[in-house]
Amino acid sequence: MVVGLGNPGDRYVDTRHNAGFLFADYFLQNILPGASFVKSEKFNTELYKKGELLVVKPLSFMNRSGRVIARLSRHFKVTPEQIFVAHDDLDINLGEYKIQKTIGPKDHNGLNSIVENLGNAGFWRIRLGIDNRKGARDIPGEAYVLGLLPAEELDMLRQTIRKATLELLGNYIINLNEQ
């Protein structure tokens, strides 16, 4: 299961907090050409499923995304070790990323919700760096992540997502073509 965290609605589309949604969109559009999300009222998501592969964008807002992920995990019998969650990370500079199991930012309400609802922290994080404050910490983190990305930062984030996607496919997801 590849999950992109974000917030639904036009107000959040190009915000830093929606880096995970950008990742899920890129993954589907560029890795699985012609594939598209289907809105699932049952799971409160935008969902793509083919074979054992699930690509998910929870529509429950970031802070409650764990309920959606836990429900999908139980329904489709996906273990935490088979879950890859793409999310914004204010602890990493814009243009950088990390793919790590059980390790995440100091505080992220979306990840906290997933851990709480899964009862397990053993899932993978695709940590997409969004910090471009260059030492100026006068903007509180919550306000910063909900701020719109300037065009040059959005381009930089998209390049980072491309690199992270290639690493994910090369090192973690095997036999995608068989899906």
Buried (B, 14 or more C-beta within 10 A) or exposed (E): BBBBBBBBEEEBBBBBBBBBBBBBBBBBEEBBEEBEBEEBEEBBBBBBBEEEBBBBBBBBBBEBBBBBBBBBBEEBEBEBEBBBBBBBBBBBBBBBBBBEBEEBBEEBBBBBBBBEBBEBBEBBBBBBBBBBBEEEEEEEBEEBBBBEBEEEBBEBBBEBBEEBBEBBEEEBBEEEEEE
